[in-house]
C-alpha cells in the first residue's frame, strides 16, 4: 500500500522522512561551511558554553568528548574505558586533554568539524590526540596495528545514526536458521 502524495510505501514513511531530514541538514551544513570559506559573515550562537573541568582527568576528557562529538550524554563506563586505554597508549594523553580543553576555550568559534584541520597547522600533536579520541568513540579502537585495542563494538558511536534500521553486523543476526522462515506478513 502506497501513500498517494509521496508514492512511497506507507512503511517507508518514517525512514523516508528521516532521510529527507538528514539530506536537508547535510545541505545546510555544506552551505554554512561554504559561507565561511568565501568570507561571508557567519554568525551562530553557541548552544552551550564550553567550560571543562581543569586538568586532564576523566571529567575533563568527558567534557572534551562531548564538545568534539556534539553529544550531550555519553556512556560513563565506556568513557572510562576509552580514557584508560588512551592514557595507557600515550603517556602525554592526560596533558593533551588539558591542552585541548584550554585550546577549545580560546578558540570557541571553531566548529567541531574544523578542529582537526585548524590544529594540524597549529599543533599537530593535539590534532592527532583529537583524531585518536574521535576514533576511539566512533570506531571503538585505540592504538594502531599490530597493538590495536578494541574498547567498544556494539556501543561505538558509528552505529547510532542507523540503529533504527540496521542490525549491528555480527556473525549471526538472529536465531540459528532465521533465514529459513518466512518474514512476518508474507
N, CA, C and O atoms as a DFTB+ gen file, in Angstrom:
744 C
 N C O
     1  1       0.848      -1.164       0.000
     2  2       0.000       0.000       0.000
     3  2       0.896       1.230       0.000
     4  3       1.801       1.335       0.828
     5  1       0.651       2.178      -0.935
     6  2       1.464       3.379      -1.025
     7  2       0.623       4.588      -0.674
     8  3      -0.602       4.578      -0.791
     9  1       1.306       5.618      -0.245
    10  2       0.624       6.856       0.058
    11  2       0.580       7.687      -1.211
    12  3       1.574       7.761      -1.932
    13  1      -0.548       8.312      -1.496
    14  2      -0.777       8.986      -2.769
    15  2       0.169      10.162      -3.006
    16  3       0.650      10.339      -4.125
    17  1       0.444      10.964      -1.986
    18  2       1.212      12.177      -2.245
    19  2       2.705      11.920      -2.420
    20  3       3.370      12.695      -3.109
    21  1       3.257      10.870      -1.827
    22  2       4.694      10.618      -1.956
    23  2       5.006       9.460      -2.865
    24  3       6.110       9.389      -3.406
    25  1       4.075       8.550      -3.052
    26  2       4.328       7.378      -3.875
    27  2       5.200       6.344      -3.189
    28  3       5.602       5.362      -3.813
    29  1       5.496       6.548      -1.924
    30  2       6.326       5.616      -1.171
    31  2       5.445       4.672      -0.376
    32  3       4.325       5.026      -0.006
    33  1       5.940       3.476      -0.111
    34  2       5.161       2.573       0.743
    35  2       4.955       3.213       2.110
    36  3       5.814       3.944       2.603
    37  1       3.813       2.928       2.707
    38  2       3.476       3.524       3.996
    39  2       4.517       3.159       5.058
    40  3       4.822       3.979       5.924
    41  1       5.062       1.947       5.003
    42  2       6.050       1.517       5.997
    43  2       7.346       2.307       5.856
    44  3       8.093       2.439       6.826
    45  1       7.627       2.832       4.665
    46  2       8.876       3.545       4.430
    47  2       8.785       5.015       4.822
    48  3       9.791       5.723       4.759
    49  1       7.611       5.496       5.225
    50  2       7.440       6.906       5.536
    51  2       8.399       7.399       6.624
    52  3       9.058       8.416       6.405
    53  1       8.517       6.731       7.798
    54  2       9.442       7.258       8.811
    55  2      10.885       7.280       8.311
    56  3      11.600       8.255       8.547
    57  1      11.324       6.230       7.629
    58  2      12.690       6.196       7.113
    59  2      12.889       7.266       6.057
    60  3      13.937       7.912       6.012
    61  1      11.884       7.460       5.202
    62  2      11.988       8.475       4.157
    63  2      12.020       9.869       4.761
    64  3      12.791      10.717       4.312
    65  1      11.203      10.119       5.764
    66  2      11.198      11.424       6.429
    67  2      12.545      11.685       7.091
    68  3      13.066      12.799       7.034
    69  1      13.100      10.668       7.712
    70  2      14.403      10.793       8.366
    71  2      15.481      11.064       7.321
    72  3      16.354      11.907       7.529
    73  1      15.420      10.352       6.201
    74  2      16.379      10.528       5.118
    75  2      16.283      11.948       4.565
    76  3      17.304      12.598       4.340
    77  1      15.053      12.432       4.345
    78  2      14.866      13.792       3.850
    79  2      15.428      14.817       4.836
    80  3      16.057      15.794       4.430
    81  1      15.202      14.594       6.119
    82  2      15.731      15.496       7.138
    83  2      17.257      15.500       7.102
    84  3      17.876      16.564       7.138
    85  1      17.868      14.313       7.032
    86  2      19.324      14.229       7.011
    87  2      19.901      14.891       5.770
    88  3      20.936      15.552       5.849
    89  1      19.247      14.724       4.623
    90  2      19.713      15.381       3.413
    91  2      19.630      16.896       3.551
    92  3      20.548      17.608       3.144
    93  1      18.544      17.388       4.118
    94  2      18.391      18.833       4.332
    95  2      19.439      19.348       5.315
    96  3      20.039      20.401       5.099
    97  1      19.651      18.607       6.385
    98  2      20.648      19.011       7.373
    99  2      22.041      19.017       6.759
   100  3      22.830      19.928       7.008
   101  1      22.342      18.002       5.957
   102  2      23.638      17.943       5.285
   103  2      23.824      19.106       4.329
   104  3      24.896      19.709       4.280
   105  1      22.792      19.423       3.575
   106  2      22.869      20.547       2.640
   107  2      23.079      21.860       3.398
   108  3      23.843      22.719       2.958
   109  1      22.408      22.010       4.523
   110  2      22.586      23.215       5.338
   111  2      24.008      23.304       5.870
   112  3      24.600      24.383       5.883
   113  1      24.558      22.183       6.307
   114  2      25.923      22.170       6.824
   115  2      26.921      22.555       5.736
   116  3      27.857      23.314       5.985
   117  1      26.717      22.027       4.528
   118  2      27.599      22.370       3.412
   119  2      27.477      23.859       3.095
   120  3      28.485      24.530       2.870
   121  1      26.255      24.376       3.076
   122  2      26.053      25.793       2.794
   123  2      26.750      26.662       3.837
   124  3      27.376      27.664       3.491
   125  1      26.645      26.284       5.110
   126  2      27.311      27.042       6.170
   127  2      28.828      26.962       6.033
   128  3      29.527      27.957       6.229
   129  1      29.331      25.785       5.699
   130  2      30.772      25.628       5.527
   131  2      31.267      26.477       4.365
   132  3      32.306      27.129       4.465
   133  1      30.523      26.469       3.260
   134  2      30.919      27.278       2.110
   135  2      30.818      28.761       2.410
   136  3      31.653      29.545       1.959
   137  1      29.804      29.152       3.164
   138  2      29.665      30.560       3.530
   139  2      30.871      31.023       4.332
   140  3      31.339      32.149       4.165
   141  1      31.371      30.160       5.198
   142  2      32.544      30.506       5.995
   143  2      33.810      30.584       5.164
   144  3      34.711      31.355       5.495
   145  1      33.904      29.796       4.079
   146  2      35.125      29.784       3.286
   147  2      35.185      30.913       2.274
   148  3      36.281      31.283       1.852
   149  1      34.058      31.475       1.867
   150  2      34.078      32.567       0.896
   151  2      34.017      33.926       1.574
   152  3      33.880      34.945       0.897
   153  1      34.114      33.961       2.870
   154  2      34.210      35.219       3.587
   155  2      32.882      35.855       3.950
   156  3      32.868      36.999       4.404
   157  1      31.789      35.176       3.773
   158  2      30.506      35.735       4.169
   159  2      30.402      35.716       5.685
   160  3      30.936      34.808       6.324
   161  1      29.736      36.685       6.270
   162  2      29.615      36.674       7.733
   163  2      28.829      35.452       8.180
   164  3      27.769      35.143       7.635
   165  1      29.349      34.784       9.152
   166  2      28.731      33.562       9.643
   167  2      28.527      33.710      11.135
   168  3      29.477      33.597      11.909
   169  1      27.307      33.960      11.542
   170  2      27.031      34.132      12.961
   171  2      26.176      32.984      13.441
   172  3      25.092      32.727      12.917
   173  1      26.678      32.303      14.441
   174  2      25.939      31.193      15.043
   175  2      26.090      31.318      16.546
   176  3      27.202      31.473      17.049
   177  1      24.998      31.253      17.255
   178  2      25.088      31.306      18.704
   179  2      25.470      29.927      19.222
   180  3      25.066      28.905      18.668
   181  1      26.229      29.917      20.259
   182  2      26.649      28.654      20.850
   183  2      25.508      28.114      21.694
   184  3      24.886      28.851      22.459
   185  1      25.238      26.826      21.550
   186  2      24.145      26.202      22.295
   187  2      24.479      26.122      23.785
   188  3      23.590      26.170      24.635
   189  1      25.767      26.001      24.085
   190  2      26.187      25.950      25.473
   191  2      27.604      26.470      25.557
   192  3      28.363      26.396      24.591
   193  1      27.952      26.989      26.700
   194  2      29.313      27.471      26.893
   195  2      30.201      26.293      27.226
   196  3      29.832      25.433      28.026
   197  1      31.371      26.253      26.613
   198  2      32.292      25.159      26.859
   199  2      33.155      25.522      28.048
   200  3      34.037      26.375      27.945
   201  1      32.905      24.879      29.174
   202  2      33.651      25.138      30.390
   203  2      34.059      23.806      31.015
   204  3      33.427      23.353      31.969
   205  1      35.122      23.168      30.480
   206  2      35.532      21.875      31.006
   207  2      36.210      22.008      32.368
   208  3      36.726      23.072      32.711
   209  1      36.206      20.934      33.134
   210  2      36.939      20.943      34.397
   211  2      38.432      21.129      34.134
   212  3      38.930      20.764      33.069
   213  1      39.130      21.688      35.091
   214  2      40.565      21.904      34.937
   215  2      41.302      20.572      34.909
   216  3      40.830      19.578      35.461
   217  1      42.461      20.559      34.263
   218  2      43.288      19.363      34.220
   219  2      42.911      18.448      33.081
   220  3      42.193      18.832      32.157
   221  1      43.410      17.224      33.165
   222  2      43.181      16.279      32.081
   223  2      42.580      14.978      32.570
   224  3      42.809      13.934      31.960
   225  1      41.832      15.006      33.632
   226  2      41.230      13.793      34.176
   227  2      40.028      13.318      33.379
   228  3      39.725      13.847      32.310
   229  1      39.352      12.316      33.915
   230  2      38.206      11.714      33.247
   231  2      37.084      12.724      32.997
   232  3      36.475      12.711      31.928
   233  1      36.806      13.590      33.960
   234  2      35.746      14.583      33.771
   235  2      36.095      15.549      32.644
   236  3      35.236      15.909      31.839
   237  1      37.349      15.962      32.592
   238  2      37.794      16.856      31.517
   239  2      37.725      16.138      30.173
   240  3      37.352      16.735      29.163
   241  1      38.085      14.860      30.163
   242  2      38.009      14.057      28.939
   243  2      36.560      13.932      28.469
   244  3      36.283      14.056      27.276
   245  1      35.643      13.689      29.390
   246  2      34.231      13.560      29.033
   247  2      33.693      14.877      28.478
   248  3      32.962      14.874      27.488
   249  1      34.043      15.993      29.098
   250  2      33.610      17.304      28.598
   251  2      34.190      17.565      27.212
   252  3      33.499      18.076      26.331
   253  1      35.445      17.218      27.023
   254  2      36.094      17.379      25.717
   255  2      35.405      16.524      24.666
   256  3      35.159      16.985      23.551
   257  1      35.095      15.288      25.014
   258  2      34.439      14.379      24.078
   259  2      33.064      14.898      23.689
   260  3      32.683      14.818      22.521
   261  1      32.326      15.420      24.636
   262  2      31.012      15.987      24.329
   263  2      31.149      17.126      23.330
   264  3      30.339      17.256      22.413
   265  1      32.173      17.950      23.511
   266  2      32.403      19.066      22.593
   267  2      32.785      18.554      21.207
   268  3      32.297      19.074      20.204
   269  1      33.648      17.544      21.139
   270  2      34.120      17.039      19.846
   271  2      33.046      16.270      19.085
   272  3      32.989      16.340      17.857
   273  1      32.190      15.534      19.803
   274  2      31.183      14.707      19.140
   275  2      29.829      15.385      19.026
   276  3      28.975      14.930      18.265
   277  1      29.620      16.454      19.759
   278  2      28.328      17.117      19.748
   279  2      27.270      16.377      20.550
   280  3      26.082      16.672      20.429
   281  1      27.685      15.429      21.360
   282  2      26.754      14.654      22.191
   283  2      26.551      15.359      23.522
   284  3      27.475      15.963      24.066
   285  1      25.340      15.274      24.036
   286  2      25.076      15.855      25.353
   287  2      25.237      14.818      26.451
   288  3      25.498      15.168      27.602
   289  1      25.082      13.543      26.104
   290  2      25.279      12.465      27.074
   291  2      26.179      11.408      26.473
   292  3      26.164      11.169      25.266
   293  1      26.962      10.779      27.331
   294  2      27.861       9.704      26.924
   295  2      27.799       8.598      27.967
   296  3      27.528       8.854      29.140
   297  1      28.048       7.392      27.543
   298  2      28.098       6.243      28.448
   299  2      29.315       6.396      29.360
   300  3      30.452       6.381      28.889
   301  1      29.078       6.542      30.654
   302  2      30.170       6.784      31.612
   303  2      31.153       5.615      31.677
   304  3      32.360       5.828      31.798
   305  1      30.654       4.402      31.599
   306  2      31.540       3.228      31.639
   307  2      32.434       3.196      30.408
   308  3      33.632       2.931      30.510
   309  1      31.856       3.464      29.258
   310  2      32.641       3.487      28.027
   311  2      33.633       4.643      28.046
   312  3      34.766       4.490      27.589
   313  1      33.227       5.796      28.567
   314  2      34.139       6.939      28.677
   315  2      35.348       6.573      29.519
   316  3      36.479       6.899      29.159
   317  1      35.122       5.905      30.627
   318  2      36.218       5.482      31.493
   319  2      37.126       4.482      30.786
   320  3      38.350       4.573      30.879
   321  1      36.525       3.534      30.083
   322  2      37.298       2.523      29.351
   323  2      38.166       3.173      28.268
   324  3      39.339       2.833      28.117
   325  1      37.583       4.102      27.526
   326  2      38.333       4.775      26.458
   327  2      39.429       5.649      27.054
   328  3      40.560       5.652      26.567
   329  1      39.097       6.387      28.100
   330  2      40.087       7.254      28.747
   331  2      41.282       6.434      29.254
   332  3      42.432       6.813      29.036
   333  1      41.012       5.338      29.916
   334  2      42.095       4.499      30.440
   335  2      42.945       3.918      29.315
   336  3      44.172       3.892      29.412
   337  1      42.297       3.452      28.245
   338  2      43.045       2.869      27.124
   339  2      43.910       3.923      26.432
   340  3      45.066       3.656      26.104
   341  1      43.359       5.113      26.209
   342  2      44.128       6.174      25.560
   343  2      45.270       6.649      26.464
   344  3      46.355       6.969      25.978
   345  1      45.027       6.694      27.766
   346  2      46.077       7.098      28.713
   347  2      47.228       6.100      28.714
   348  3      48.391       6.493      28.815
   349  1      46.914       4.817      28.603
   350  2      47.957       3.783      28.584
   351  2      48.711       3.767      27.257
   352  3      49.902       3.456      27.224
   353  1      48.025       4.099      26.163
   354  2      48.685       4.046      24.858
   355  2      49.540       5.277      24.567
   356  3      50.408       5.234      23.694
   357  1      49.304       6.377      25.290
   358  2      50.043       7.616      25.051
   359  2      50.330       8.281      26.388
   360  3      49.410       8.713      27.082
   361  1      51.607       8.363      26.747
   362  2      51.979       8.923      28.051
   363  2      51.638      10.417      28.164
   364  3      51.515      10.936      29.274
   365  1      51.487      11.103      27.042
   366  2      51.160      12.535      27.064
   367  2      49.663      12.788      26.936
   368  3      49.248      13.942      26.827
   369  1      48.849      11.746      26.945
   370  2      47.430      11.909      26.682
   371  2      46.734      12.810      27.701
   372  3      45.959      13.685      27.316
   373  1      46.993      12.615      28.971
   374  2      46.332      13.416      30.013
   375  2      46.682      14.890      29.828
   376  3      45.808      15.750      29.935
   377  1      47.935      15.185      29.554
   378  2      48.349      16.567      29.306
   379  2      47.694      17.106      28.037
   380  3      47.322      18.278      27.979
   381  1      47.550      16.253      27.017
   382  2      46.915      16.675      25.767
   383  2      45.433      17.002      25.980
   384  3      44.911      17.930      25.362
   385  1      44.761      16.252      26.842
   386  2      43.352      16.540      27.141
   387  2      43.240      17.922      27.769
   388  3      42.378      18.713      27.385
   389  1      44.102      18.214      28.726
   390  2      44.092      19.531      29.369
   391  2      44.393      20.624      28.345
   392  3      43.736      21.665      28.334
   393  1      45.395      20.389      27.477
   394  2      45.755      21.375      26.457
   395  2      44.621      21.571      25.448
   396  3      44.363      22.693      25.012
   397  1      43.956      20.499      25.083
   398  2      42.828      20.607      24.146
   399  2      41.670      21.384      24.760
   400  3      41.040      22.194      24.080
   401  1      41.387      21.149      26.023
   402  2      40.322      21.896      26.693
   403  2      40.657      23.386      26.734
   404  3      39.787      24.229      26.516
   405  1      41.915      23.705      27.012
   406  2      42.352      25.104      27.017
   407  2      42.236      25.693      25.620
   408  3      41.758      26.815      25.456
   409  1      42.673      24.942      24.611
   410  2      42.612      25.409      23.227
   411  2      41.171      25.671      22.811
   412  3      40.882      26.686      22.177
   413  1      40.268      24.766      23.163
   414  2      38.861      24.940      22.792
   415  2      38.236      26.160      23.479
   416  3      37.369      26.818      22.903
   417  1      38.671      26.460      24.697
   418  2      38.163      27.657      25.381
   419  2      38.568      28.916      24.623
   420  3      37.776      29.848      24.480
   421  1      39.809      28.934      24.140
   422  2      40.304      30.129      23.461
   423  2      39.893      30.190      21.991
   424  3      39.992      31.248      21.369
   425  1      39.439      29.085      21.436
   426  2      39.012      29.031      20.036
   427  2      37.550      28.594      19.965
   428  3      37.211      27.666      19.232
   429  1      36.704      29.252      20.713
   430  2      35.306      28.841      20.843
   431  2      34.534      28.910      19.539
   432  3      33.520      28.225      19.402
   433  1      34.974      29.712      18.574
   434  2      34.242      29.849      17.327
   435  2      34.537      28.781      16.290
   436  3      33.894      28.745      15.242
   437  1      35.502      27.909      16.565
   438  2      35.874      26.886      15.591
   439  2      34.853      25.751      15.647
   440  3      34.673      25.134      16.697
   441  1      34.173      25.467      14.512
   442  2      33.212      24.351      14.504
   443  2      33.936      23.028      14.751
   444  3      35.106      22.880      14.396
   445  1      33.238      22.069      15.358
   446  2      33.883      20.806      15.727
   447  2      34.446      20.054      14.526
   448  3      35.433      19.332      14.664
   449  1      33.837      20.210      13.346
   450  2      34.360      19.508      12.180
   451  2      35.584      20.200      11.580
   452  3      36.193      19.670      10.651
   453  1      35.951      21.365      12.090
   454  2      37.126      22.086      11.603
   455  2      38.276      22.082      12.608
   456  3      39.335      22.646      12.333
   457  1      38.084      21.463      13.754
   458  2      39.111      21.484      14.798
   459  2      40.400      20.815      14.323
   460  3      41.485      21.367      14.508
   461  1      40.293      19.642      13.717
   462  2      41.498      18.926      13.285
   463  2      42.262      19.708      12.215
   464  3      43.475      19.870      12.351
   465  1      41.608      20.201      11.154
   466  2      42.374      20.971      10.167
   467  2      43.060      22.207      10.754
   468  3      44.192      22.522      10.388
   469  1      42.381      22.902      11.656
   470  2      42.980      24.083      12.269
   471  2      44.162      23.674      13.153
   472  3      45.221      24.302      13.117
   473  1      43.971      22.621      13.942
   474  2      45.053      22.157      14.813
   475  2      46.236      21.594      14.024
   476  3      47.375      21.692      14.479
   477  1      45.987      21.005      12.852
   478  2      47.076      20.462      12.032
   479  2      48.140      21.516      11.783
   480  3      49.335      21.225      11.829
   481  1      47.706      22.733      11.520
   482  2      48.661      23.802      11.229
   483  2      49.254      24.410      12.501
   484  3      50.377      24.915      12.473
   485  1      48.534      24.371      13.592
   486  2      48.999      24.997      14.829
   487  2      49.736      24.042      15.758
   488  3      50.788      24.384      16.299
   489  1      49.183      22.839      15.945
   490  2      49.765      21.880      16.884
   491  2      49.402      20.456      16.451
   492  3      48.389      19.918      16.897
   493  1      50.215      19.845      15.592
   494  2      49.902      18.509      15.073
   495  2      49.738      17.435      16.154
   496  3      49.000      16.470      15.953
   497  1      50.409      17.589      17.285
   498  2      50.275      16.608      18.365
   499  2      48.855      16.634      18.922
   500  3      48.263      15.583      19.169
   501  1      48.310      17.825      19.119
   502  2      46.936      17.936      19.614
   503  2      45.935      17.479      18.555
   504  3      44.902      16.897      18.885
   505  1      46.238      17.739      17.292
   506  2      45.359      17.260      16.213
   507  2      45.295      15.742      16.222
   508  3      44.224      15.163      16.037
   509  1      46.424      15.099      16.435
   510  2      46.457      13.634      16.494
   511  2      45.670      13.132      17.709
   512  3      44.996      12.105      17.632
   513  1      45.755      13.854      18.822
   514  2      45.000      13.460      20.015
   515  2      43.497      13.532      19.742
   516  3      42.748      12.659      20.179
   517  1      43.053      14.564      19.026
   518  2      41.634      14.683      18.679
   519  2      41.210      13.505      17.807
   520  3      40.162      12.901      18.035
   521  1      42.027      13.185      16.812
   522  2      41.712      12.060      15.928
   523  2      41.626      10.761      16.724
   524  3      40.728       9.952      16.490
   525  1      42.543      10.557      17.655
   526  2      42.533       9.334      18.469
   527  2      41.296       9.257      19.363
   528  3      40.732       8.180      19.551
   529  1      40.877      10.387      19.908
   530  2      39.683      10.409      20.764
   531  2      38.438      10.088      19.952
   532  3      37.637       9.239      20.342
   533  1      38.278      10.766      18.826
   534  2      37.093      10.546      17.991
   535  2      37.097       9.130      17.427
   536  3      36.046       8.495      17.344
   537  1      38.263       8.630      17.041
   538  2      38.382       7.257      16.541
   539  2      37.955       6.249      17.605
   540  3      37.248       5.284      17.315
   541  1      38.392       6.486      18.833
   542  2      38.035       5.568      19.920
   543  2      36.531       5.547      20.153
   544  3      35.954       4.481      20.363
   545  1      35.891       6.708      20.120
   546  2      34.449       6.771      20.359
   547  2      33.645       6.207      19.201
   548  3      32.685       5.467      19.416
   549  1      34.027       6.550      17.968
   550  2      33.220       6.135      16.823
   551  2      33.539       4.735      16.332
   552  3      32.631       4.004      15.936
   553  1      34.802       4.343      16.347
   554  2      35.164       3.006      15.873
   555  2      35.373       2.009      17.005
   556  3      35.326       0.799      16.784
   557  1      35.603       2.507      18.214
   558  2      35.841       1.618      19.348
   559  2      37.250       1.070      19.376
   560  3      37.497       0.044      20.011
   561  1      38.187       1.731      18.699
   562  2      39.562       1.253      18.602
   563  2      40.542       2.260      19.189
   564  3      40.404       3.466      18.987
   565  1      41.538       1.750      19.923
   566  2      42.603       2.580      20.473
   567  2      43.924       1.973      20.031
   568  3      44.124       0.763      20.137
   569  1      44.820       2.807      19.539
   570  2      46.125       2.342      19.093
   571  2      46.115       1.961      17.616
   572  3      45.094       2.038      16.933
   573  1      47.277       1.552      17.159
   574  2      47.451       1.178      15.758
   575  2      47.892      -0.283      15.678
   576  3      48.375      -0.858      16.653
   577  1      47.716      -0.863      14.502
   578  2      48.137      -2.248      14.307
   579  2      49.631      -2.353      14.541
   580  3      50.332      -1.419      14.151
   581  1      50.156      -3.338      15.106
   582  2      49.533      -4.604      15.489
   583  2      49.040      -4.629      16.934
   584  3      48.626      -5.676      17.433
   585  1      49.084      -3.478      17.606
   586  2      48.692      -3.476      19.021
   587  2      47.386      -2.739      19.262
   588  3      47.179      -2.182      20.341
   589  1      46.505      -2.729      18.276
   590  2      45.231      -2.044      18.437
   591  2      44.392      -2.754      19.500
   592  3      44.381      -3.982      19.587
   593  1      43.693      -1.955      20.302
   594  2      42.836      -2.491      21.361
   595  2      41.389      -2.132      21.054
   596  3      41.082      -0.977      20.761
   597  1      40.511      -3.108      21.120
   598  2      39.086      -2.866      20.912
   599  2      38.479      -2.513      22.268
   600  3      38.491      -3.324      23.194
   601  1      37.945      -1.288      22.375
   602  2      37.356      -0.843      23.635
   603  2      35.833      -0.808      23.568
   604  3      35.166      -0.726      24.600
   605  1      35.280      -0.869      22.356
   606  2      33.824      -0.862      22.193
   607  2      33.495      -1.493      20.851
   608  3      34.266      -1.382      19.898
   609  1      32.361      -2.146      20.783
   610  2      31.877      -2.614      19.489
   611  2      30.425      -2.177      19.324
   612  3      30.127      -1.253      18.568
   613  1      29.542      -2.837      20.026
   614  2      28.130      -2.515      19.848
   615  2      27.768      -1.126      20.370
   616  3      26.730      -0.584      19.992
   617  1      28.601      -0.539      21.229
   618  2      28.322       0.791      21.758
   619  2      29.138       1.879      21.065
   620  3      29.083       3.044      21.460
   621  1      29.894       1.506      20.034
   622  2      30.640       2.505      19.262
   623  2      29.640       3.463      18.613
   624  3      28.580       3.041      18.150
   625  1      29.974       4.729      18.582
   626  2      29.040       5.744      18.100
   627  2      28.739       5.636      16.610
   628  3      27.767       6.225      16.139
   629  1      29.548       4.899      15.861
   630  2      29.303       4.794      14.421
   631  2      27.981       4.093      14.107
   632  3      27.444       4.266      13.013
   633  1      27.460       3.324      15.022
   634  2      26.219       2.596      14.766
   635  2      24.964       3.409      15.104
   636  3      23.867       3.032      14.693
   637  1      25.102       4.510      15.841
   638  2      23.938       5.294      16.260
   639  2      23.089       5.837      15.110
   640  3      21.866       5.716      15.168
   641  1      23.675       6.423      14.076
   642  2      22.821       7.009      13.033
   643  2      21.909       6.012      12.317
   644  3      20.871       6.404      11.784
   645  1      22.274       4.745      12.298
   646  2      21.476       3.748      11.573
   647  2      20.879       2.690      12.491
   648  3      20.406       1.653      12.025
   649  1      20.901       2.951      13.791
   650  2      20.467       1.932      14.748
   651  2      18.996       1.561      14.611
   652  3      18.602       0.468      15.017
   653  1      18.182       2.438      14.052
   654  2      16.759       2.143      13.924
   655  2      16.441       1.303      12.688
   656  3      15.330       0.783      12.575
   657  1      17.383       1.158      11.765
   658  2      17.097       0.396      10.548
   659  2      18.079      -0.737      10.270
   660  3      17.774      -1.625       9.474
   661  1      19.247      -0.728      10.905
   662  2      20.232      -1.775      10.662
   663  2      20.610      -2.488      11.946
   664  3      20.687      -1.888      13.018
   665  1      20.841      -3.768      11.811
   666  2      21.353      -4.559      12.922
   667  2      22.871      -4.422      12.909
   668  3      23.484      -4.407      11.841
   669  1      23.474      -4.322      14.072
   670  2      24.925      -4.242      14.145
   671  2      25.500      -5.506      13.523
   672  3      25.123      -6.608      13.920
   673  1      26.410      -5.373      12.551
   674  2      26.957      -6.560      11.888
   675  2      27.579      -7.531      12.887
   676  3      28.288      -7.136      13.813
   677  1      27.300      -8.782      12.676
   678  2      27.771      -9.826      13.570
   679  2      27.797     -11.127      12.786
   680  3      27.449     -11.157      11.605
   681  1      28.205     -12.184      13.439
   682  2      28.189     -13.478      12.760
   683  2      26.771     -13.979      12.541
   684  3      26.495     -14.653      11.549
   685  1      25.883     -13.657      13.449
   686  2      24.514     -14.120      13.329
   687  2      23.580     -12.985      13.700
   688  3      23.707     -12.411      14.781
   689  1      22.656     -12.655      12.835
   690  2      21.753     -11.539      13.084
   691  2      20.497     -11.944      13.840
   692  3      19.703     -11.086      14.227
   693  1      20.309     -13.230      14.053
   694  2      19.097     -13.692      14.710
   695  2      19.361     -15.110      15.223
   696  3      20.511     -15.523      15.368
   697  1      18.302     -15.833      15.490
   698  2      18.427     -17.209      15.954
   699  2      18.973     -18.075      14.816
   700  3      18.866     -17.681      13.655
   701  1      19.549     -19.234      15.110
   702  2      20.045     -20.093      14.035
   703  2      18.963     -20.422      13.001
   704  3      17.814     -20.683      13.356
   705  1      19.331     -20.407      11.764
   706  2      18.460     -20.704      10.615
   707  2      17.309     -19.719      10.480
   708  3      16.256     -20.069       9.946
   709  1      17.497     -18.481      10.960
   710  2      16.419     -17.494      10.857
   711  2      16.029     -17.232       9.402
   712  3      14.888     -16.861       9.124
   713  1      16.945     -17.419       8.499
   714  2      16.682     -17.134       7.080
   715  2      15.760     -18.172       6.424
   716  3      15.285     -17.955       5.309
   717  1      15.509     -19.276       7.092
   718  2      14.649     -20.310       6.504
   719  2      13.172     -20.051       6.745
   720  3      12.325     -20.699       6.131
   721  1      12.852     -19.121       7.623
   722  2      11.450     -18.856       7.954
   723  2      10.932     -17.663       7.151
   724  3      11.664     -16.708       6.893
   725  1       9.683     -17.732       6.769
   726  2       9.082     -16.639       6.006
   727  2       8.977     -15.393       6.890
   728  3       8.690     -15.497       8.082
   729  1       9.206     -14.232       6.311
   730  2       9.040     -12.998       7.074
   731  2       7.584     -12.792       7.484
   732  3       6.667     -13.300       6.840
   733  1       7.391     -12.055       8.542
   734  2       6.034     -11.766       9.019
   735  2       5.281     -10.989       7.947
   736  3       5.835     -10.086       7.321
   737  1       4.026     -11.342       7.741
   738  2       3.184     -10.644       6.791
   739  2       3.289     -11.142       5.363
   740  3       2.704     -10.543       4.460
   741  1       4.026     -12.233       5.136
   742  2       4.154     -12.761       3.762
   743  2       3.309     -13.978       3.603
   744  3       3.277     -14.571       2.525
